[in-house]
């Protein structure tokens, strides 16, 4: 994922008027930092509720501008992505943070009432979603767990939950958020995390690809901007470079590429002087565990894989990039055929992110036998090599064969994902209920060996991104000198400390085939599938229900979901 130009910060400087405006914004934020530290949890909660109302007021414009900026008609089924990954994500996050602040205001832990369990190796597991009836209804069959680092006890987890919102006087300062350019809720959510988890007021530097959304962000953040707690700036790499070296900045957070991260960190005399956290993407695996699948299973899961790669035209840090298949699976060829068909029938769309055309040309050069679809705008390439180590950030999917079936294949796939694929942001595992039962407790132990910050079982890791009470970020261990997928986590609306990973789980089969056949779900084809014919209508309906809670329109939305 890319954000700003990777030029060295000392090589770039904005004009004098821009510098003066940025200096003034940072001075206001410095004053606001003291106000934020003094603000009790109840007042913070009430302020978030004002932001929620502001987001609701701009939601339709947010989704429309985002779709148009990516070359999509706002009425197109794929424009539903901009509802879910924009205002919907913002609304559910605001609600979840407000609930945590409400608990703190009442003298309780944000984990009060949240079920805790035990995972592999004695890890404490926080069952973080669903926590309310709306989640159980809209996201039927999908769950999220946060696994804490080995050794963190349930008592310690409850005591530490709250982070800077529990101990506001220990935090403070001004954070710089260098916003992502691909998904419109990322900058918004990163600002919230600076405020609520880290205790820092924030200056958001918007990526140039999202300049059209600056007025939307300013209106959505208006209650926080008026209070001197948030500022929004636009501009190119010169503005970002000036801000990263500004004496008024105490911390930097970036969502972007490792190349940009390295440029920001710098070397020698130009080394970044303040701490930095980051989400840097990577090459995410899709592990397909062999089993006995019906024709409907093959088609559904092929569309699932296509969604993991083609959502947002492949311009996602968490897009699945490499499918790991068993060469010994007797349905391998059937699945690959269905995967090609899914790539072919997914609606064509612009490949819009900067430099994506160059990356597609690189795939043509490196993989001359790749299969191309949709007017040669998306590809499936067989075999390993560069596709295992380079995040293409474009609609390109690799397929790699490994030996074995059952536990032997799963072990081989996990070793391959850990040792051969770049990055630790997320991994996906598709497994039918019968094979899952056969593997027994060994399956959970296998998940624990995956070194990824989010692991999805019969779901896409993006579900973890969308779930505010899950955590989002690289597997622990990244450093300023070695951070293939980043450092730290975001989202985390339960404000947990000592996090290792998030595990999300979904149904192998949609409704009605989910009845009595594994994990139940009342959802037919999910609205985020790129093959959903009603994706825009259903996604907008879900977002509007989050805004106003009206049951009547929601019932109509649920009926429309069955037309996918």
RAFEN-V450345 format. One record per backbone hydrogen bond with DSSP energy under -0.5 kcal/mol. NH is the residue of the N-H (numbers start at 0). CO is the residue of the C=O. Records with the same first field share a line. If there is no record, write none. Layout:
# RAFEN-V450345
NH->CO, CO
This chain:
# RAFEN-V450345
2->3
8->262
10->7
11->8
18->14
19->15
20->16
21->17
22->18
23->19
24->20
25->21
26->22
27->23
28->24
29->25
30->26
31->27
32->28
33->29, 30
34->30
35->31
36->32
37->33
38->34, 35
39->37
43->39
44->40
45->41
46->42
47->43
48->44
49->45
50->46
51->47
52->48
53->49
54->50
55->51
56->52
57->53, 54
58->54, 55
61->57
62->58
63->59
64->60
65->61
66->62
67->63
68->64
69->65, 66
70->67
71->66
75->72
78->75
79->76
80->77
81->78
82->78, 79
83->79
84->80
85->82
86->81
87->82
88->83
89->85
90->86
91->87
92->88
93->89
94->90
95->91
96->92
97->93
98->94
99->95
100->96
101->97
102->98
103->99
104->100
105->101
106->103
107->102
111->108
113->110
116->124
118->122
121->118
122->119
124->116
125->145
126->114, 124
127->125, 143
128->143
135->131
136->132
137->133
138->134
139->136
141->138
142->504
143->128
144->502
145->125
146->144, 500
147->123, 145
148->497
151->148
152->150
156->152
157->153
158->154
159->155
160->156
161->494
162->159
163->196
164->161, 195
165->161, 162
166->162
169->166
170->167
171->197
174->200
175->250
176->174, 202
177->175, 252
178->176, 204
180->1
184->84
185->182
186->182
187->183
188->184
189->185
190->186
191->187
192->188
193->189
194->190
195->191
196->192
197->192
199->193
200->172
201->228
202->174
203->201, 230
204->176, 202
205->203, 232
206->179
209->206
210->207
212->209
213->210
216->212
217->213
218->214
219->215
220->216
221->218
223->220
224->220
225->221
226->222
227->224
228->223
229->223
230->201
232->203
238->235
239->235
240->236
241->237
242->238
243->239
244->240
245->242
248->245
249->173
250->173
251->274
252->175
253->276
254->177
255->253, 278
260->256
261->257
262->258
263->259
264->260
265->261
269->266
270->267
271->264
274->249
276->251
277->486
278->253
279->484
280->484
282->421
283->281, 318
285->321
286->427
287->285, 323
288->286, 429
292->290
297->293
298->294
299->295
300->296
301->297
302->298
303->299
304->300
305->301
306->302
307->303
308->304
309->305
310->306
312->309
313->310
314->311
315->313
318->315
319->307
320->283
321->283
322->397
323->285, 321
324->322, 399
326->324, 401
328->325
331->328
334->330
335->331
336->332
337->333
338->334
339->335
340->336
341->337
342->338
343->339
344->340
345->341
346->529
351->349
355->352
358->354
359->355
360->356
361->357
362->358
363->359
364->360
365->361
366->362
369->366
370->379
372->377
376->372
377->372
378->394
379->370
380->396
382->398
387->384
388->385
389->385
390->388
391->389
394->312
395->393
396->378
397->320
398->380
399->322
401->324
407->404
408->404
409->405
410->406
411->407
412->408
413->409
414->410
415->411
416->412
417->413
418->414
419->415
420->415, 416
421->387
426->453
427->284
428->455
429->286
430->428
435->431
436->432
437->433
438->434
439->435
441->438
442->439
444->440
445->441
446->442
447->443
448->444, 445
449->445, 446
450->448
451->449
452->423
453->424
454->501
455->426
456->503
457->428, 455
462->459
463->460
464->460
465->461
466->462
467->465
469->466
471->489
473->487
474->423
475->499
477->474
478->481
481->478
486->277
489->471
491->469, 489
492->467
494->491
499->146
500->146
501->452
502->144
503->454
504->142
505->456
510->522
512->509
513->509
514->511
516->513
528->525
531->528
532->563
534->531
537->533
538->534
539->535
540->536
541->537
542->538
543->539
544->540
545->541
546->542
547->543
548->544
553->549
554->550
555->551
556->552
557->553
558->554
559->555
560->556
561->557, 558
562->559
563->560
